[in-house]
């Protein structure tokens, strides 16, 4: 576990890596320290052989409000500085999105601006019933970054992506679910209980991957995420290569043998009696 006072907390327990954004007083908005901590933590976690699933969550009342505009105004002197700042955070986004490790986001509270890019770097997002999610870059005269323009349209379709980036709009949790931006919405008795429920459900999702064929889940994630870089024929070839490589793993051999054995038992079992009174 990293220093509990740091801007990002990292732990790895029984194959589950947890990355916790830890600037709650600033709604986990990115300043330079968090940006560099994020880049380092994500790249180190995805490189570990003992990690089979990743949870990204956050301390405090919100998931992530994007960039820390107050810090930005005080420390960013030029557009080139802001580009460099974004590229540091992008290192972590690419590490998660391009890895063969499934990632679940526990995004309670508000997610806005670049925080939307952090959510989109996950493969499965759980939010609270009180969550609000939006772009809102243009409110301060800026344009989408941190993968928002790259990932949002793929997630919800081009027309809906444009609706979100061209309006001062925060989606409600039910709207985000209906759009396909998030996978699940959970509720609690109050905001704190809802945040706890979001984290708990995200942990359940991650442990589902870990107790199953987590390497196969990871490769399935990689195939879907990386598909835009390949033609249709290339994607078919990559699928064929990947399933062949998976078949040669001890995990797949054991699971296939168990499935075949169970199927054979069911096939040889006596048929239920058809007698009628």
Secondary structure per residue as TSV (DSSP state, phi and psi in degrees):
chain	resnum	aa	ss	phi	psi
A	1	X	-	360.0	139.4
A	2	X	-	-80.5	173.5
A	3	X	-	-54.4	124.2
A	4	X	T	-66.8	-12.2
A	5	X	T	-97.3	-1.4
A	6	X	S	-76.3	168.3
A	7	X	S	-74.3	-16.7
A	8	X	E	-142.9	133.7
A	9	X	E	-105.1	139.0
A	10	X	E	-130.9	131.5
A	11	X	E	-141.2	151.2
A	12	X	E	-133.1	116.6
A	13	X	E	-135.3	120.7
A	14	X	T	51.4	43.7
A	15	X	T	87.5	-10.7
A	16	X	E	-99.3	117.7
A	17	X	E	-95.8	136.0
A	18	X	E	-121.0	126.6
A	19	X	E	-113.9	116.4
A	20	X	E	-114.4	115.3
A	21	X	E	-65.8	130.1
A	22	X	-	-133.6	54.4
A	23	X	-	-126.1	61.3
A	24	X	G	-60.0	-33.4
A	25	X	G	-68.6	-19.2
A	26	X	G	-111.6	23.4
A	27	X	T	54.0	34.0
A	28	X	T	58.4	29.2
A	29	X	-	-71.2	147.7
A	30	X	B	-81.3	124.6
A	31	X	-	-110.4	-174.1
A	32	X	H	-62.2	-40.0
A	33	X	H	-65.1	-45.1
A	34	X	H	-66.8	-38.7
A	35	X	H	-58.8	-46.6
A	36	X	H	-71.2	-36.4
A	37	X	H	-65.3	-39.7
A	38	X	H	-62.3	-47.5
A	39	X	H	-61.3	-43.4
A	40	X	H	-68.7	-44.8
A	41	X	H	-64.6	-44.6
A	42	X	H	-67.2	-44.2
A	43	X	H	-66.2	-35.2
A	44	X	H	-70.5	-41.0
A	45	X	H	-66.5	-45.4
A	46	X	H	-69.5	-16.9
A	47	X	T	-86.4	-7.1
A	48	X	-	-82.8	134.4
A	49	X	T	-73.2	-20.0
A	50	X	T	-93.3	7.2
A	51	X	-	-102.0	123.6
A	52	X	-	-114.3	-11.4
A	53	X	E	-158.1	152.6
A	54	X	E	-130.5	134.5
A	55	X	E	-110.9	129.9
A	56	X	E	-110.2	117.9
A	57	X	E	-134.0	-168.4
A	58	X	E	-152.7	149.2
A	59	X	S	-86.1	154.7
A	60	X	S	85.8	-162.1
A	61	X	S	-85.3	-6.6
A	62	X	-	-138.9	159.9
A	63	X	S	-77.3	-64.4
A	64	X	B	-164.6	127.0
A	65	X	-	-94.3	14.3
A	66	X	S	89.6	-135.7
A	67	X	B	-86.2	147.0
A	68	X	-	-78.3	99.5
A	69	X	H	-64.6	-35.3
A	70	X	H	-64.7	-46.7
A	71	X	H	-64.0	-37.6
A	72	X	H	-61.4	-45.1
A	73	X	H	-63.9	-30.6
A	74	X	H	-86.2	-26.5
A	75	X	H	-119.8	-20.5
A	76	X	-	-91.6	114.5
A	77	X	-	-91.7	-19.4
A	78	X	S	-154.5	167.7
A	79	X	H	-60.6	-35.2
A	80	X	H	-62.9	-36.6
A	81	X	H	-64.7	-41.4
A	82	X	H	-68.4	-37.3
A	83	X	H	-60.3	-45.4
A	84	X	H	-62.9	-39.5
A	85	X	H	-61.8	-46.7
A	86	X	H	-62.5	-38.3
A	87	X	H	-66.8	-30.3
A	88	X	H	-64.4	-47.8
A	89	X	H	-64.4	-37.4
A	90	X	H	-58.8	-30.4
A	91	X	H	-56.5	-43.2
A	92	X	H	-72.0	-37.8
A	93	X	H	-62.7	-45.1
A	94	X	H	-64.5	-38.5
A	95	X	H	-57.8	-44.3
A	96	X	H	-72.0	-49.5
A	97	X	H	-67.1	-32.3
A	98	X	H	-93.2	-4.4
A	99	X	S	-77.6	165.5
A	100	X	S	-101.4	39.7
A	101	X	S	-125.4	124.2
A	102	X	E	-68.3	142.1
A	103	X	E	-125.9	130.8
A	104	X	E	-116.3	134.3
A	105	X	E	-100.7	133.5
A	106	X	E	-104.6	92.1
A	107	X	E	-108.6	75.4
A	108	X	-	-78.2	162.9
A	109	X	S	66.3	-144.2
A	110	X	E	-92.6	138.4
A	111	X	E	-127.6	120.8
A	112	X	E	-146.6	159.8
A	113	X	T	56.2	-131.0
A	114	X	H	-63.6	-19.3
A	115	X	H	-60.9	-30.8
A	116	X	H	-63.5	-36.9
A	117	X	H	-64.8	-37.5
A	118	X	H	-64.6	-43.8
A	119	X	H	-60.4	-42.7
A	120	X	H	-70.1	-16.4
A	121	X	T	-77.0	-12.0
A	122	X	S	-84.2	166.3
A	123	X	S	-102.3	-13.3
A	124	X	E	-153.9	123.9
A	125	X	E	-118.8	131.6
A	126	X	E	-113.0	130.1
A	127	X	E	-127.7	167.9
A	128	X	E	-91.2	160.4
A	129	X	T	-62.4	-22.1
A	130	X	T	-94.9	5.3
A	131	X	-	-69.8	150.8
A	132	X	E	-133.6	137.1
A	133	X	E	-135.6	130.2
A	134	X	E	-162.7	-178.3
A	135	X	-	-96.0	-73.5
A	136	X	-	64.3	18.3
A	137	X	G	-62.2	-44.2
A	138	X	G	-65.6	-16.8
A	139	X	G	-58.9	-28.7
A	140	X	G	-116.7	20.7
A	141	X	T	76.8	21.4
A	142	X	-	-114.8	170.9
A	143	X	-	-114.0	159.0
A	144	X	-	-58.7	141.9
A	145	X	-	-143.3	-167.7
A	146	X	T	53.2	39.5
A	147	X	T	82.8	1.9
A	148	X	H	-60.7	-48.0
A	149	X	H	-70.9	-24.5
A	150	X	H	-79.7	-38.3
A	151	X	H	-103.6	-27.7
A	152	X	H	-63.4	-47.2
A	153	X	H	-64.5	-35.3
A	154	X	H	-65.0	-32.4
A	155	X	H	-79.1	-39.9
A	156	X	H	-123.9	-3.6
A	157	X	-	96.0	151.8
A	158	X	H	-63.3	-43.7
A	159	X	H	-64.9	-42.4
A	160	X	H	-69.8	-36.9
A	161	X	H	-59.0	-43.2
A	162	X	H	-64.6	-38.2
A	163	X	H	-59.0	-38.5
A	164	X	H	-75.8	-40.7
A	165	X	H	-83.7	-15.5
A	166	X	T	-103.7	7.8
A	167	X	S	-133.8	155.1
A	168	X	-	-85.1	75.2
A	169	X	-	-130.9	135.3
A	170	X	E	-113.3	119.9
A	171	X	E	-68.0	142.1
A	172	X	E	-75.3	166.4
A	173	X	H	-59.9	-45.0
A	174	X	H	-61.9	-37.1
A	175	X	H	-64.7	-44.3
A	176	X	H	-62.0	-35.9
A	177	X	H	-68.7	-44.2
A	178	X	H	-65.8	-35.2
A	179	X	H	-71.9	-17.8
A	180	X	T	86.8	11.9
A	181	X	S	-75.0	-31.8
A	182	X	-	-127.1	162.4
A	183	X	S	-95.3	-35.3
A	184	X	E	-146.4	150.5
A	185	X	E	-123.2	128.9
A	186	X	E	-123.6	160.5
A	187	X	-	-130.7	163.9
A	188	X	-	-147.9	176.9
A	189	X	S	-67.4	-30.6
A	190	X	S	-150.4	-175.0
A	191	X	H	-61.4	-42.7
A	192	X	H	-66.2	-42.3
A	193	X	H	-66.6	-36.2
A	194	X	H	-64.7	-43.3
A	195	X	H	-59.9	-41.7
A	196	X	H	-64.2	-39.9
A	197	X	H	-66.3	-37.4
A	198	X	H	-62.7	-47.4
A	199	X	H	-62.5	-42.7
A	200	X	H	-63.3	-42.4
A	201	X	H	-68.2	-39.2
A	202	X	H	-60.7	-40.1
A	203	X	H	-62.5	-40.6
A	204	X	H	-60.8	-42.4
A	205	X	H	-61.7	-46.3
A	206	X	H	-62.9	-39.7
A	207	X	H	-72.9	-27.6
A	208	X	H	-59.5	-44.9
A	209	X	H	-62.2	-44.7
A	210	X	H	-66.4	-36.2
A	211	X	H	-82.1	-9.4
A	212	X	S	-100.2	-155.0
A	213	X	-	-84.9	78.0
A	214	X	H	-64.4	-29.7
A	215	X	H	-70.4	-34.9
A	216	X	H	-67.8	-40.4
A	217	X	H	-60.4	-41.7
A	218	X	H	-63.8	-40.7
A	219	X	H	-70.3	-35.1
A	220	X	H	-62.1	-43.2
A	221	X	H	-59.2	-45.1
A	222	X	H	-62.4	-41.8
A	223	X	H	-60.1	-45.4
A	224	X	H	-69.1	-45.0
A	225	X	H	-64.2	-38.2
A	226	X	H	-90.9	-3.6
A	227	X	G	-55.7	-40.1
A	228	X	G	-59.0	-20.2
A	229	X	G	-80.4	-6.3
A	230	X	S	-123.3	152.9
A	231	X	-	-72.5	170.9
A	232	X	H	-59.4	-46.2
A	233	X	H	-63.2	-40.2
A	234	X	H	-65.7	-36.6
A	235	X	H	-66.6	-42.0
A	236	X	H	-59.8	-41.9
A	237	X	H	-65.3	-39.0
A	238	X	H	-68.9	-37.3
A	239	X	H	-61.6	-44.8
A	240	X	H	-63.4	-42.6
A	241	X	H	-62.7	-43.0
A	242	X	H	-68.6	-41.6
A	243	X	H	-68.5	-33.1
A	244	X	H	-65.0	-42.4
A	245	X	H	-65.0	-38.2
A	246	X	H	-65.1	-37.9
A	247	X	H	-61.7	-29.8
A	248	X	T	-82.5	-2.1
A	249	X	S	-82.6	147.2
A	250	X	H	-58.0	-36.7
A	251	X	H	-61.1	-48.0
A	252	X	H	-65.4	-42.4
A	253	X	H	-58.7	-43.0
A	254	X	H	-66.9	-42.1
A	255	X	H	-68.5	-39.9
A	256	X	H	-65.2	-42.8
A	257	X	H	-62.8	-42.4
A	258	X	H	-64.7	-40.6
A	259	X	H	-63.8	-44.3
A	260	X	H	-63.8	-41.1
A	261	X	H	-64.3	-44.3
A	262	X	H	-64.6	-39.3
A	263	X	H	-63.9	-40.3
A	264	X	H	-65.0	-38.4
A	265	X	H	-64.0	-42.7
A	266	X	H	-64.8	-38.2
A	267	X	H	-68.2	-32.3
A	268	X	H	-91.1	-5.2
A	269	X	S	-70.4	144.9
A	270	X	-	-58.3	141.9
A	271	X	-	-68.9	145.7
A	272	X	-	-63.5	148.6
A	273	X	-	-62.7	138.6
A	274	X	-	-103.2	10.9
A	275	X	-	-64.3	143.5
A	276	X	-	-122.6	155.1
A	277	X	-	-79.5	360.0
